[in-house]
Amino acid sequence: MVSKELIVNSSTGLHARPATLLVKKASSFKSDIFMEFNGKSANIKSLIGVLSLAVTKGGKITLSASGDDEVLALEEVSKLIESLQ
């Protein structure tokens, strides 16, 4: 298992559009990928799960991945989150 902490810089946090992009990216990997925010955790292959976390701009999240492609999955999902404006 690998994990990484990030700050969400998207002006609207992880609302519907960026959450949808995130779910699509995460779903392309075999690994299980989770996001933790404010003590809650969700599978980021689930749109409802991501939206239920209600991540806001400046929110500190922790991503974790475990599985065959965990390192690549974490790297690619992190890049996507960091690129959101």
HTML snippet that shows the backbone in 3Dmol.js (N, CA, C, O; Angstrom):
<script src="https://3Dmol.org/build/3Dmol-min.js"></script>
<div id="view" style="width:600px;height:400px;position:relative"></div>
<script>
const pdb = `
ATOM      1  N   MET A   1       0.844  -1.182   0.000  1.00  0.00           N
ATOM      2  CA  MET A   1       0.000   0.000   0.000  1.00  0.00           C
ATOM      3  C   MET A   1       0.887   1.243   0.000  1.00  0.00           C
ATOM      4  O   MET A   1       1.881   1.314   0.722  1.00  0.00           O
ATOM      5  N   VAL A   2       0.508   2.215  -0.822  1.00  0.00           N
ATOM      6  CA  VAL A   2       1.200   3.498  -0.874  1.00  0.00           C
ATOM      7  C   VAL A   2       0.193   4.599  -0.576  1.00  0.00           C
ATOM      8  O   VAL A   2      -0.997   4.446  -0.851  1.00  0.00           O
ATOM      9  N   SER A   3       0.666   5.709  -0.016  1.00  0.00           N
ATOM     10  CA  SER A   3      -0.245   6.820   0.267  1.00  0.00           C
ATOM     11  C   SER A   3       0.469   8.144   0.070  1.00  0.00           C
ATOM     12  O   SER A   3       1.698   8.215   0.039  1.00  0.00           O
ATOM     13  N   LYS A   4      -0.336   9.196  -0.061  1.00  0.00           N
ATOM     14  CA  LYS A   4       0.209  10.523  -0.321  1.00  0.00           C
ATOM     15  C   LYS A   4      -0.793  11.568   0.153  1.00  0.00           C
ATOM     16  O   LYS A   4      -2.002  11.402  -0.007  1.00  0.00           O
ATOM     17  N   GLU A   5      -0.277  12.644   0.738  1.00  0.00           N
ATOM     18  CA  GLU A   5      -1.138  13.755   1.154  1.00  0.00           C
ATOM     19  C   GLU A   5      -1.072  14.854   0.104  1.00  0.00           C
ATOM     20  O   GLU A   5      -0.013  15.141  -0.454  1.00  0.00           O
ATOM     21  N   LEU A   6      -2.236  15.470  -0.156  1.00  0.00           N
ATOM     22  CA  LEU A   6      -2.325  16.550  -1.137  1.00  0.00           C
ATOM     23  C   LEU A   6      -3.221  17.655  -0.607  1.00  0.00           C
ATOM     24  O   LEU A   6      -4.044  17.432   0.280  1.00  0.00           O
ATOM     25  N   ILE A   7      -3.053  18.849  -1.161  1.00  0.00           N
ATOM     26  CA  ILE A   7      -3.964  19.955  -0.899  1.00  0.00           C
ATOM     27  C   ILE A   7      -4.755  20.185  -2.181  1.00  0.00           C
ATOM     28  O   ILE A   7      -4.170  20.306  -3.257  1.00  0.00           O
ATOM     29  N   VAL A   8      -6.083  20.245  -2.074  1.00  0.00           N
ATOM     30  CA  VAL A   8      -6.946  20.457  -3.242  1.00  0.00           C
ATOM     31  C   VAL A   8      -6.949  21.947  -3.566  1.00  0.00           C
ATOM     32  O   VAL A   8      -7.369  22.763  -2.746  1.00  0.00           O
ATOM     33  N   ASN A   9      -6.479  22.301  -4.760  1.00  0.00           N
ATOM     34  CA  ASN A   9      -6.396  23.707  -5.170  1.00  0.00           C
ATOM     35  C   ASN A   9      -7.529  24.141  -6.082  1.00  0.00           C
ATOM     36  O   ASN A   9      -7.632  25.322  -6.415  1.00  0.00           O
ATOM     37  N   SER A  10      -8.376  23.215  -6.491  1.00  0.00           N
ATOM     38  CA  SER A  10      -9.499  23.551  -7.356  1.00  0.00           C
ATOM     39  C   SER A  10     -10.387  24.574  -6.653  1.00  0.00           C
ATOM     40  O   SER A  10     -10.736  24.400  -5.485  1.00  0.00           O
ATOM     41  N   SER A  11     -10.751  25.639  -7.366  1.00  0.00           N
ATOM     42  CA  SER A  11     -11.515  26.730  -6.760  1.00  0.00           C
ATOM     43  C   SER A  11     -12.852  26.284  -6.188  1.00  0.00           C
ATOM     44  O   SER A  11     -13.393  26.935  -5.295  1.00  0.00           O
ATOM     45  N   THR A  12     -13.384  25.189  -6.691  1.00  0.00           N
ATOM     46  CA  THR A  12     -14.673  24.697  -6.196  1.00  0.00           C
ATOM     47  C   THR A  12     -14.545  23.388  -5.426  1.00  0.00           C
ATOM     48  O   THR A  12     -15.550  22.740  -5.137  1.00  0.00           O
ATOM     49  N   GLY A  13     -13.321  22.995  -5.093  1.00  0.00           N
ATOM     50  CA  GLY A  13     -13.132  21.720  -4.407  1.00  0.00           C
ATOM     51  C   GLY A  13     -13.368  20.573  -5.376  1.00  0.00           C
ATOM     52  O   GLY A  13     -13.148  20.715  -6.578  1.00  0.00           O
ATOM     53  N   LEU A  14     -13.810  19.451  -4.860  1.00  0.00           N
ATOM     54  CA  LEU A  14     -14.085  18.293  -5.728  1.00  0.00           C
ATOM     55  C   LEU A  14     -15.587  18.141  -5.915  1.00  0.00           C
ATOM     56  O   LEU A  14     -16.189  17.198  -5.400  1.00  0.00           O
ATOM     57  N   HIS A  15     -16.194  19.069  -6.651  1.00  0.00           N
ATOM     58  CA  HIS A  15     -17.625  18.985  -6.947  1.00  0.00           C
ATOM     59  C   HIS A  15     -17.843  18.049  -8.134  1.00  0.00           C
ATOM     60  O   HIS A  15     -16.932  17.303  -8.493  1.00  0.00           O
ATOM     61  N   ALA A  16     -18.997  18.068  -8.737  1.00  0.00           N
ATOM     62  CA  ALA A  16     -19.397  17.072  -9.740  1.00  0.00           C
ATOM     63  C   ALA A  16     -18.430  16.896 -10.914  1.00  0.00           C
ATOM     64  O   ALA A  16     -18.046  15.766 -11.214  1.00  0.00           O
ATOM     65  N   ARG A  17     -18.029  17.972 -11.583  1.00  0.00           N
ATOM     66  CA  ARG A  17     -17.190  17.814 -12.771  1.00  0.00           C
ATOM     67  C   ARG A  17     -15.818  17.240 -12.435  1.00  0.00           C
ATOM     68  O   ARG A  17     -15.428  16.233 -13.025  1.00  0.00           O
ATOM     69  N   PRO A  18     -15.068  17.846 -11.508  1.00  0.00           N
ATOM     70  CA  PRO A  18     -13.756  17.251 -11.204  1.00  0.00           C
ATOM     71  C   PRO A  18     -13.868  15.870 -10.561  1.00  0.00           C
ATOM     72  O   PRO A  18     -12.997  15.023 -10.759  1.00  0.00           O
ATOM     73  N   ALA A  19     -14.921  15.640  -9.802  1.00  0.00           N
ATOM     74  CA  ALA A  19     -15.107  14.320  -9.189  1.00  0.00           C
ATOM     75  C   ALA A  19     -15.330  13.270 -10.267  1.00  0.00           C
ATOM     76  O   ALA A  19     -14.837  12.148 -10.150  1.00  0.00           O
ATOM     77  N   THR A  20     -16.064  13.622 -11.312  1.00  0.00           N
ATOM     78  CA  THR A  20     -16.304  12.689 -12.416  1.00  0.00           C
ATOM     79  C   THR A  20     -14.997  12.353 -13.127  1.00  0.00           C
ATOM     80  O   THR A  20     -14.750  11.193 -13.455  1.00  0.00           O
ATOM     81  N   LEU A  21     -14.160  13.361 -13.365  1.00  0.00           N
ATOM     82  CA  LEU A  21     -12.848  13.115 -13.984  1.00  0.00           C
ATOM     83  C   LEU A  21     -12.005  12.202 -13.109  1.00  0.00           C
ATOM     84  O   LEU A  21     -11.319  11.308 -13.605  1.00  0.00           O
ATOM     85  N   LEU A  22     -12.060  12.433 -11.811  1.00  0.00           N
ATOM     86  CA  LEU A  22     -11.295  11.638 -10.857  1.00  0.00           C
ATOM     87  C   LEU A  22     -11.743  10.173 -10.863  1.00  0.00           C
ATOM     88  O   LEU A  22     -10.909   9.267 -10.868  1.00  0.00           O
ATOM     89  N   VAL A  23     -13.046   9.947 -10.861  1.00  0.00           N
ATOM     90  CA  VAL A  23     -13.590   8.582 -10.872  1.00  0.00           C
ATOM     91  C   VAL A  23     -13.196   7.864 -12.159  1.00  0.00           C
ATOM     92  O   VAL A  23     -12.826   6.691 -12.130  1.00  0.00           O
ATOM     93  N   LYS A  24     -13.275   8.573 -13.296  1.00  0.00           N
ATOM     94  CA  LYS A  24     -12.884   7.962 -14.574  1.00  0.00           C
ATOM     95  C   LYS A  24     -11.421   7.547 -14.551  1.00  0.00           C
ATOM     96  O   LYS A  24     -11.082   6.442 -14.974  1.00  0.00           O
ATOM     97  N   LYS A  25     -10.551   8.426 -14.060  1.00  0.00           N
ATOM     98  CA  LYS A  25      -9.121   8.128 -14.000  1.00  0.00           C
ATOM     99  C   LYS A  25      -8.864   6.946 -13.063  1.00  0.00           C
ATOM    100  O   LYS A  25      -8.141   6.014 -13.417  1.00  0.00           O
ATOM    101  N   ALA A  26      -9.457   6.987 -11.868  1.00  0.00           N
ATOM    102  CA  ALA A  26      -9.240   5.925 -10.878  1.00  0.00           C
ATOM    103  C   ALA A  26      -9.745   4.577 -11.380  1.00  0.00           C
ATOM    104  O   ALA A  26      -9.145   3.539 -11.099  1.00  0.00           O
ATOM    105  N   SER A  27     -10.840   4.597 -12.116  1.00  0.00           N
ATOM    106  CA  SER A  27     -11.445   3.350 -12.605  1.00  0.00           C
ATOM    107  C   SER A  27     -10.597   2.669 -13.669  1.00  0.00           C
ATOM    108  O   SER A  27     -10.834   1.505 -13.993  1.00  0.00           O
ATOM    109  N   SER A  28      -9.619   3.372 -14.214  1.00  0.00           N
ATOM    110  CA  SER A  28      -8.769   2.764 -15.241  1.00  0.00           C
ATOM    111  C   SER A  28      -7.656   1.901 -14.639  1.00  0.00           C
ATOM    112  O   SER A  28      -6.877   1.289 -15.370  1.00  0.00           O
ATOM    113  N   PHE A  29      -7.585   1.855 -13.307  1.00  0.00           N
ATOM    114  CA  PHE A  29      -6.558   1.065 -12.625  1.00  0.00           C
ATOM    115  C   PHE A  29      -7.177  -0.127 -11.907  1.00  0.00           C
ATOM    116  O   PHE A  29      -8.343  -0.094 -11.513  1.00  0.00           O
ATOM    117  N   LYS A  30      -6.377  -1.184 -11.743  1.00  0.00           N
ATOM    118  CA  LYS A  30      -6.831  -2.381 -11.035  1.00  0.00           C
ATOM    119  C   LYS A  30      -6.836  -2.175  -9.522  1.00  0.00           C
ATOM    120  O   LYS A  30      -7.649  -2.765  -8.810  1.00  0.00           O
ATOM    121  N   SER A  31      -5.934  -1.342  -9.042  1.00  0.00           N
ATOM    122  CA  SER A  31      -5.769  -1.131  -7.598  1.00  0.00           C
ATOM    123  C   SER A  31      -6.997  -0.500  -6.955  1.00  0.00           C
ATOM    124  O   SER A  31      -7.776   0.198  -7.603  1.00  0.00           O
ATOM    125  N   ASP A  32      -7.144  -0.768  -5.658  1.00  0.00           N
ATOM    126  CA  ASP A  32      -8.154  -0.079  -4.862  1.00  0.00           C
ATOM    127  C   ASP A  32      -7.560   1.263  -4.474  1.00  0.00           C
ATOM    128  O   ASP A  32      -6.429   1.327  -3.990  1.00  0.00           O
ATOM    129  N   ILE A  33      -8.311   2.334  -4.681  1.00  0.00           N
ATOM    130  CA  ILE A  33      -7.813   3.682  -4.391  1.00  0.00           C
ATOM    131  C   ILE A  33      -8.832   4.384  -3.493  1.00  0.00           C
ATOM    132  O   ILE A  33     -10.018   4.458  -3.812  1.00  0.00           O
ATOM    133  N   PHE A  34      -8.342   4.892  -2.371  1.00  0.00           N
ATOM    134  CA  PHE A  34      -9.217   5.555  -1.409  1.00  0.00           C
ATOM    135  C   PHE A  34      -8.735   6.968  -1.132  1.00  0.00           C
ATOM    136  O   PHE A  34      -7.548   7.275  -1.243  1.00  0.00           O
ATOM    137  N   MET A  35      -9.688   7.823  -0.768  1.00  0.00           N
ATOM    138  CA  MET A  35      -9.396   9.196  -0.381  1.00  0.00           C
ATOM    139  C   MET A  35      -9.951   9.418   1.013  1.00  0.00           C
ATOM    140  O   MET A  35     -11.069   9.004   1.321  1.00  0.00           O
ATOM    141  N   GLU A  36      -9.163  10.076   1.855  1.00  0.00           N
ATOM    142  CA  GLU A  36      -9.612  10.397   3.203  1.00  0.00           C
ATOM    143  C   GLU A  36      -9.626  11.914   3.361  1.00  0.00           C
ATOM    144  O   GLU A  36      -8.686  12.600   2.960  1.00  0.00           O
ATOM    145  N   PHE A  37     -10.712  12.431   3.954  1.00  0.00           N
ATOM    146  CA  PHE A  37     -10.854  13.865   4.194  1.00  0.00           C
ATOM    147  C   PHE A  37     -11.701  14.070   5.442  1.00  0.00           C
ATOM    148  O   PHE A  37     -12.793  13.513   5.555  1.00  0.00           O
ATOM    149  N   ASN A  38     -11.206  14.858   6.367  1.00  0.00           N
ATOM    150  CA  ASN A  38     -11.925  15.142   7.626  1.00  0.00           C
ATOM    151  C   ASN A  38     -12.394  13.881   8.343  1.00  0.00           C
ATOM    152  O   ASN A  38     -13.516  13.826   8.846  1.00  0.00           O
ATOM    153  N   GLY A  39     -11.537  12.878   8.387  1.00  0.00           N
ATOM    154  CA  GLY A  39     -11.854  11.659   9.119  1.00  0.00           C
ATOM    155  C   GLY A  39     -12.774  10.682   8.399  1.00  0.00           C
ATOM    156  O   GLY A  39     -13.087   9.618   8.931  1.00  0.00           O
ATOM    157  N   LYS A  40     -13.213  11.039   7.178  1.00  0.00           N
ATOM    158  CA  LYS A  40     -14.052  10.132   6.392  1.00  0.00           C
ATOM    159  C   LYS A  40     -13.242   9.599   5.219  1.00  0.00           C
ATOM    160  O   LYS A  40     -12.351  10.278   4.708  1.00  0.00           O
ATOM    161  N   SER A  41     -13.557   8.388   4.801  1.00  0.00           N
ATOM    162  CA  SER A  41     -12.839   7.759   3.710  1.00  0.00           C
ATOM    163  C   SER A  41     -13.830   7.254   2.662  1.00  0.00           C
ATOM    164  O   SER A  41     -14.940   6.836   2.991  1.00  0.00           O
ATOM    165  N   ALA A  42     -13.411   7.299   1.390  1.00  0.00           N
ATOM    166  CA  ALA A  42     -14.277   6.812   0.318  1.00  0.00           C
ATOM    167  C   ALA A  42     -13.433   6.208  -0.795  1.00  0.00           C
ATOM    168  O   ALA A  42     -12.298   6.621  -1.032  1.00  0.00           O
ATOM    169  N   ASN A  43     -14.007   5.228  -1.467  1.00  0.00           N
ATOM    170  CA  ASN A  43     -13.401   4.631  -2.645  1.00  0.00           C
ATOM    171  C   ASN A  43     -13.569   5.644  -3.780  1.00  0.00           C
ATOM    172  O   ASN A  43     -14.694   6.046  -4.078  1.00  0.00           O
ATOM    173  N   ILE A  44     -12.480   6.060  -4.415  1.00  0.00           N
ATOM    174  CA  ILE A  44     -12.624   7.086  -5.439  1.00  0.00           C
ATOM    175  C   ILE A  44     -13.003   6.529  -6.807  1.00  0.00           C
ATOM    176  O   ILE A  44     -12.957   7.241  -7.810  1.00  0.00           O
ATOM    177  N   LYS A  45     -13.369   5.279  -6.840  1.00  0.00           N
ATOM    178  CA  LYS A  45     -13.967   4.735  -8.052  1.00  0.00           C
ATOM    179  C   LYS A  45     -15.487   4.901  -7.986  1.00  0.00           C
ATOM    180  O   LYS A  45     -16.197   4.493  -8.905  1.00  0.00           O
ATOM    181  N   SER A  46     -15.980   5.495  -6.909  1.00  0.00           N
ATOM    182  CA  SER A  46     -17.405   5.740  -6.700  1.00  0.00           C
ATOM    183  C   SER A  46     -17.667   7.242  -6.681  1.00  0.00           C
ATOM    184  O   SER A  46     -17.166   7.950  -5.808  1.00  0.00           O
ATOM    185  N   LEU A  47     -18.451   7.731  -7.642  1.00  0.00           N
ATOM    186  CA  LEU A  47     -18.773   9.158  -7.698  1.00  0.00           C
ATOM    187  C   LEU A  47     -19.497   9.607  -6.436  1.00  0.00           C
ATOM    188  O   LEU A  47     -19.190  10.660  -5.878  1.00  0.00           O
ATOM    189  N   ILE A  48     -20.450   8.812  -5.992  1.00  0.00           N
ATOM    190  CA  ILE A  48     -21.188   9.149  -4.764  1.00  0.00           C
ATOM    191  C   ILE A  48     -20.226   9.211  -3.576  1.00  0.00           C
ATOM    192  O   ILE A  48     -20.346  10.089  -2.721  1.00  0.00           O
ATOM    193  N   GLY A  49     -19.281   8.286  -3.528  1.00  0.00           N
ATOM    194  CA  GLY A  49     -18.302   8.273  -2.448  1.00  0.00           C
ATOM    195  C   GLY A  49     -17.460   9.541  -2.427  1.00  0.00           C
ATOM    196  O   GLY A  49     -17.254  10.138  -1.370  1.00  0.00           O
ATOM    197  N   VAL A  50     -16.974   9.952  -3.593  1.00  0.00           N
ATOM    198  CA  VAL A  50     -16.146  11.157  -3.681  1.00  0.00           C
ATOM    199  C   VAL A  50     -16.966  12.385  -3.294  1.00  0.00           C
ATOM    200  O   VAL A  50     -16.506  13.222  -2.517  1.00  0.00           O
ATOM    201  N   LEU A  51     -18.173  12.494  -3.833  1.00  0.00           N
ATOM    202  CA  LEU A  51     -19.022  13.650  -3.529  1.00  0.00           C
ATOM    203  C   LEU A  51     -19.406  13.691  -2.052  1.00  0.00           C
ATOM    204  O   LEU A  51     -19.554  14.771  -1.481  1.00  0.00           O
ATOM    205  N   SER A  52     -19.567  12.526  -1.433  1.00  0.00           N
ATOM    206  CA  SER A  52     -19.973  12.482  -0.019  1.00  0.00           C
ATOM    207  C   SER A  52     -18.899  13.038   0.917  1.00  0.00           C
ATOM    208  O   SER A  52     -19.201  13.431   2.044  1.00  0.00           O
ATOM    209  N   LEU A  53     -17.648  13.072   0.454  1.00  0.00           N
ATOM    210  CA  LEU A  53     -16.580  13.625   1.274  1.00  0.00           C
ATOM    211  C   LEU A  53     -16.645  15.154   1.345  1.00  0.00           C
ATOM    212  O   LEU A  53     -16.117  15.758   2.278  1.00  0.00           O
ATOM    213  N   ALA A  54     -17.291  15.772   0.361  1.00  0.00           N
ATOM    214  CA  ALA A  54     -17.453  17.237   0.311  1.00  0.00           C
ATOM    215  C   ALA A  54     -16.113  17.966   0.483  1.00  0.00           C
ATOM    216  O   ALA A  54     -15.969  18.841   1.337  1.00  0.00           O
ATOM    217  N   VAL A  55     -15.146  17.584  -0.343  1.00  0.00           N
ATOM    218  CA  VAL A  55     -13.812  18.192  -0.269  1.00  0.00           C
ATOM    219  C   VAL A  55     -13.879  19.619  -0.805  1.00  0.00           C
ATOM    220  O   VAL A  55     -14.378  19.854  -1.906  1.00  0.00           O
ATOM    221  N   THR A  56     -13.374  20.567  -0.023  1.00  0.00           N
ATOM    222  CA  THR A  56     -13.410  21.981  -0.388  1.00  0.00           C
ATOM    223  C   THR A  56     -12.034  22.470  -0.813  1.00  0.00           C
ATOM    224  O   THR A  56     -11.032  21.783  -0.612  1.00  0.00           O
ATOM    225  N   LYS A  57     -11.989  23.668  -1.405  1.00  0.00           N
ATOM    226  CA  LYS A  57     -10.712  24.274  -1.806  1.00  0.00           C
ATOM    227  C   LYS A  57      -9.819  24.391  -0.574  1.00  0.00           C
ATOM    228  O   LYS A  57     -10.259  24.819   0.494  1.00  0.00           O
ATOM    229  N   GLY A  58      -8.578  24.008  -0.743  1.00  0.00           N
ATOM    230  CA  GLY A  58      -7.632  24.062   0.365  1.00  0.00           C
ATOM    231  C   GLY A  58      -7.702  22.862   1.289  1.00  0.00           C
ATOM    232  O   GLY A  58      -6.955  22.778   2.263  1.00  0.00           O
ATOM    233  N   GLY A  59      -8.602  21.929   0.987  1.00  0.00           N
ATOM    234  CA  GLY A  59      -8.758  20.740   1.814  1.00  0.00           C
ATOM    235  C   GLY A  59      -7.546  19.828   1.711  1.00  0.00           C
ATOM    236  O   GLY A  59      -7.017  19.608   0.622  1.00  0.00           O
ATOM    237  N   LYS A  60      -7.112  19.300   2.841  1.00  0.00           N
ATOM    238  CA  LYS A  60      -5.981  18.370   2.877  1.00  0.00           C
ATOM    239  C   LYS A  60      -6.538  16.955   2.805  1.00  0.00           C
ATOM    240  O   LYS A  60      -7.270  16.520   3.694  1.00  0.00           O
ATOM    241  N   ILE A  61      -6.189  16.245   1.750  1.00  0.00           N
ATOM    242  CA  ILE A  61      -6.684  14.880   1.557  1.00  0.00           C
ATOM    243  C   ILE A  61      -5.516  13.910   1.605  1.00  0.00           C
ATOM    244  O   ILE A  61      -4.365  14.283   1.379  1.00  0.00           O
ATOM    245  N   THR A  62      -5.835  12.660   1.903  1.00  0.00           N
ATOM    246  CA  THR A  62      -4.854  11.594   1.856  1.00  0.00           C
ATOM    247  C   THR A  62      -5.356  10.554   0.861  1.00  0.00           C
ATOM    248  O   THR A  62      -6.456  10.022   1.009  1.00  0.00           O
ATOM    249  N   LEU A  63      -4.554  10.272  -0.139  1.00  0.00           N
ATOM    250  CA  LEU A  63      -4.869   9.226  -1.110  1.00  0.00           C
ATOM    251  C   LEU A  63      -4.084   7.982  -0.732  1.00  0.00           C
ATOM    252  O   LEU A  63      -2.931   8.070  -0.309  1.00  0.00           O
ATOM    253  N   SER A  64      -4.710   6.829  -0.885  1.00  0.00           N
ATOM    254  CA  SER A  64      -3.991   5.570  -0.671  1.00  0.00           C
ATOM    255  C   SER A  64      -4.427   4.574  -1.733  1.00  0.00           C
ATOM    256  O   SER A  64      -5.585   4.550  -2.152  1.00  0.00           O
ATOM    257  N   ALA A  65      -3.486   3.764  -2.151  1.00  0.00           N
ATOM    258  CA  ALA A  65      -3.758   2.767  -3.188  1.00  0.00           C
ATOM    259  C   ALA A  65      -3.084   1.459  -2.806  1.00  0.00           C
ATOM    260  O   ALA A  65      -1.988   1.441  -2.247  1.00  0.00           O
ATOM    261  N   SER A  66      -3.766   0.368  -3.123  1.00  0.00           N
ATOM    262  CA  SER A  66      -3.155  -0.939  -2.924  1.00  0.00           C
ATOM    263  C   SER A  66      -3.589  -1.862  -4.046  1.00  0.00           C
ATOM    264  O   SER A  66      -4.765  -1.925  -4.405  1.00  0.00           O
ATOM    265  N   GLY A  67      -2.620  -2.573  -4.590  1.00  0.00           N
ATOM    266  CA  GLY A  67      -2.907  -3.491  -5.690  1.00  0.00           C
ATOM    267  C   GLY A  67      -1.723  -3.572  -6.636  1.00  0.00           C
ATOM    268  O   GLY A  67      -0.648  -3.037  -6.363  1.00  0.00           O
ATOM    269  N   ASP A  68      -1.941  -4.253  -7.755  1.00  0.00           N
ATOM    270  CA  ASP A  68      -0.874  -4.515  -8.719  1.00  0.00           C
ATOM    271  C   ASP A  68      -0.234  -3.253  -9.288  1.00  0.00           C
ATOM    272  O   ASP A  68       0.979  -3.210  -9.497  1.00  0.00           O
ATOM    273  N   ASP A  69      -1.044  -2.225  -9.539  1.00  0.00           N
ATOM    274  CA  ASP A  69      -0.531  -1.001 -10.160  1.00  0.00           C
ATOM    275  C   ASP A  69      -0.647   0.203  -9.222  1.00  0.00           C
ATOM    276  O   ASP A  69      -0.891   1.324  -9.667  1.00  0.00           O
ATOM    277  N   GLU A  70      -0.468  -0.040  -7.918  1.00  0.00           N
ATOM    278  CA  GLU A  70      -0.704   0.991  -6.905  1.00  0.00           C
ATOM    279  C   GLU A  70       0.162   2.235  -7.076  1.00  0.00           C
ATOM    280  O   GLU A  70      -0.330   3.349  -6.894  1.00  0.00           O
ATOM    281  N   VAL A  71       1.437   2.074  -7.420  1.00  0.00           N
ATOM    282  CA  VAL A  71       2.328   3.233  -7.545  1.00  0.00           C
ATOM    283  C   VAL A  71       1.897   4.115  -8.718  1.00  0.00           C
ATOM    284  O   VAL A  71       1.791   5.333  -8.577  1.00  0.00           O
ATOM    285  N   LEU A  72       1.652   3.504  -9.859  1.00  0.00           N
ATOM    286  CA  LEU A  72       1.207   4.258 -11.033  1.00  0.00           C
ATOM    287  C   LEU A  72      -0.161   4.895 -10.782  1.00  0.00           C
ATOM    288  O   LEU A  72      -0.389   6.048 -11.148  1.00  0.00           O
ATOM    289  N   ALA A  73      -1.058   4.151 -10.165  1.00  0.00           N
ATOM    290  CA  ALA A  73      -2.401   4.675  -9.880  1.00  0.00           C
ATOM    291  C   ALA A  73      -2.324   5.911  -8.998  1.00  0.00           C
ATOM    292  O   ALA A  73      -2.961   6.923  -9.290  1.00  0.00           O
ATOM    293  N   LEU A  74      -1.560   5.839  -7.935  1.00  0.00           N
ATOM    294  CA  LEU A  74      -1.437   6.973  -7.016  1.00  0.00           C
ATOM    295  C   LEU A  74      -0.805   8.178  -7.718  1.00  0.00           C
ATOM    296  O   LEU A  74      -1.228   9.317  -7.518  1.00  0.00           O
ATOM    297  N   GLU A  75       0.204   7.913  -8.534  1.00  0.00           N
ATOM    298  CA  GLU A  75       0.886   8.984  -9.260  1.00  0.00           C
ATOM    299  C   GLU A  75      -0.058   9.695 -10.234  1.00  0.00           C
ATOM    300  O   GLU A  75      -0.104  10.924 -10.276  1.00  0.00           O
ATOM    301  N   GLU A  76      -0.806   8.919 -11.013  1.00  0.00           N
ATOM    302  CA  GLU A  76      -1.699   9.497 -12.020  1.00  0.00           C
ATOM    303  C   GLU A  76      -2.884  10.240 -11.387  1.00  0.00           C
ATOM    304  O   GLU A  76      -3.260  11.318 -11.849  1.00  0.00           O
ATOM    305  N   VAL A  77      -3.463   9.672 -10.348  1.00  0.00           N
ATOM    306  CA  VAL A  77      -4.589  10.317  -9.668  1.00  0.00           C
ATOM    307  C   VAL A  77      -4.108  11.601  -8.989  1.00  0.00           C
ATOM    308  O   VAL A  77      -4.813  12.610  -9.007  1.00  0.00           O
ATOM    309  N   SER A  78      -2.926  11.572  -8.396  1.00  0.00           N
ATOM    310  CA  SER A  78      -2.354  12.765  -7.761  1.00  0.00           C
ATOM    311  C   SER A  78      -2.144  13.875  -8.776  1.00  0.00           C
ATOM    312  O   SER A  78      -2.474  15.032  -8.515  1.00  0.00           O
ATOM    313  N   LYS A  79      -1.591  13.523  -9.945  1.00  0.00           N
ATOM    314  CA  LYS A  79      -1.365  14.508 -11.000  1.00  0.00           C
ATOM    315  C   LYS A  79      -2.676  15.161 -11.417  1.00  0.00           C
ATOM    316  O   LYS A  79      -2.742  16.375 -11.613  1.00  0.00           O
ATOM    317  N   LEU A  80      -3.715  14.348 -11.550  1.00  0.00           N
ATOM    318  CA  LEU A  80      -5.019  14.886 -11.950  1.00  0.00           C
ATOM    319  C   LEU A  80      -5.533  15.872 -10.907  1.00  0.00           C
ATOM    320  O   LEU A  80      -5.973  16.966 -11.258  1.00  0.00           O
ATOM    321  N   ILE A  81      -5.483  15.509  -9.660  1.00  0.00           N
ATOM    322  CA  ILE A  81      -5.975  16.395  -8.584  1.00  0.00           C
ATOM    323  C   ILE A  81      -5.170  17.687  -8.559  1.00  0.00           C
ATOM    324  O   ILE A  81      -5.744  18.764  -8.400  1.00  0.00           O
ATOM    325  N   GLU A  82      -3.858  17.599  -8.713  1.00  0.00           N
ATOM    326  CA  GLU A  82      -3.002  18.781  -8.693  1.00  0.00           C
ATOM    327  C   GLU A  82      -3.250  19.685  -9.894  1.00  0.00           C
ATOM    328  O   GLU A  82      -3.021  20.892  -9.812  1.00  0.00           O
ATOM    329  N   SER A  83      -3.716  19.118 -11.014  1.00  0.00           N
ATOM    330  CA  SER A  83      -3.942  19.915 -12.220  1.00  0.00           C
ATOM    331  C   SER A  83      -5.296  20.623 -12.222  1.00  0.00           C
ATOM    332  O   SER A  83      -5.520  21.514 -13.041  1.00  0.00           O
ATOM    333  N   LEU A  84      -6.188  20.247 -11.331  1.00  0.00           N
ATOM    334  CA  LEU A  84      -7.526  20.859 -11.308  1.00  0.00           C
ATOM    335  C   LEU A  84      -7.445  22.309 -10.862  1.00  0.00           C
ATOM    336  O   LEU A  84      -6.801  22.624  -9.862  1.00  0.00           O
ATOM    337  N   GLN A  85      -8.093  23.180 -11.600  1.00  0.00           N
ATOM    338  CA  GLN A  85      -8.125  24.596 -11.251  1.00  0.00           C
ATOM    339  C   GLN A  85      -9.528  24.952 -10.922  1.00  0.00           C
ATOM    340  O   GLN A  85      -9.811  26.104 -10.594  1.00  0.00           O
TER     341      GLN A  85
END
`;
const viewer = $3Dmol.createViewer("view");
viewer.addModel(pdb, "pdb");
viewer.setStyle({}, {cartoon: {color: "spectrum"}});
viewer.zoomTo();
viewer.render();
</script>
